[in-house]
Amino acid sequence: MTRTIADLMRDGAAPEAIAQARRCHEWRTIANGLPGEIDVESVAAPLLATAVAEHEIWGIRDAARIRAERGDDAGAHAALEAGFAMLVRGPDPTTYRRTRGYEWVLLGRGGDAELQRRCLEAGLAHARARGDGDDLLELANAWCAVIDRTAGIELIREVERLGTVRPWAIANAWDHLGEPAEVQRVLATALAAAATLADALHVARAWGSHAELARRAVPPTPDVVADLVGRVVAGLERGEALATGIDDWLQLAETAFDLKVGSSIRRALDFAAALGEAPARVSAGYKQWLGDDAMAARLGPRGVRPDALRPRLRTASRAATTEPLFDALRMRVTPAQLSSVAGADYGMDYAKHLAALEDICATGLVPDPLPWVPHEVCALTRWDEGERTDHLVRALCVTLVCLSDGELATNGAILLESCRVLGLDPVPFFAWCLETADGDGELAVATLLLVLAGAPAPIDLDALERELSGSLRVALWRELLAASTDPELALLAASLTD
């Protein structure tokens, strides 16, 4: 198997990495671990060329940096000038939409004060020509920091007059400059003008970000926190005045949970419950966001047993049920393992993911459909591979994704491998997949999974080649098929390419 550029550099094989590199990101990997004995020109030149071709500003920066580190100041300057020309020229319109304001900022930071000014001036001209407030704000922030605060503040006011940039971003710019009165002005004005729930929650979340920073302050600032929480509550209350239906009330309750305002969570859920709609979703809110078991129970179950998620379209030759496998996984998983899954998206929405996963594992019920929380962290965790993979965790996550999405051409191989490691029997699960498969492709893959799991059946090689070629785990399929004693499956394995 071909080793990646990162593998080669980690193993001290820089010459082999240089011979293999083609794309800018590969040359950057080499540049970021360049050994002293390697001629800098052999890396800096192709790195700069691919960076310009791919419109990749960090490649320009790295090409200049490695030259400067080897004492080639003229070469470093030439690399940055090539980057400047690249930004002026703009990217290939068939691949990239346009040069963005942050690219001018990043390029300028790689050079001296003169280059920074030239980059910011050119960037301002581009942003104004397009009337792009977001780019203009990015450049205004940099102008305040490196050129002139007073002129930079005027640029921020220019952004405000455009009226195209979200208030939170403008408030953050004022906050970065240490101007709390301006922050309050911008967000108060936005809240007063809020015409939709989204507008009101935008302001509430903006204040919530400031409240969270104040909570972490050392030493503590309880008066500041209390004032900011009051502003968060005002945003949520404005949202209550604008909420009109079940989705609005549930969104408001979830936002209040994110912002740690318990009274607003309950009030929004009570309004949602009074509508008598989507009882499973409202029940989940009471249970997962408030821990109110009694109210959740009153509204009813928060999902269904997994066998009930899809209609049976045919009859398999083996007993078909998801539940033995699903129950074995959910009953064996530990709190620590669920915590690791909940944090899979860089810790984003950790508390909500954890509460949803705990609820599913405790009740054995799966929401229909499986919502973003916890679908996202399950989908991320299923990609774990290698010797350190926790197969119990991966099997649980891919089972939930499979129940939600199907996509057996990708998910089935992962589940089969983990079941083999765990010593669990996936045949009933794959038989259920066969009975509920929607389409010939899913049916063919479900049949193959049964065969690989030890339940012989006739397979459709042509359909399988089409389906498995589009899988995101082609290499794993090759391994699973090659391990079979069936010569037809060995031929199928040989036909699959990444």
Summary of the structure (lengths in Angstrom):
residues: 498
radius of gyration: 28.0
end to end distance: 11.7
largest distance: 77.2
contacts: 1609
relative contact order: 0.04
helix: 71%
strand: 0%
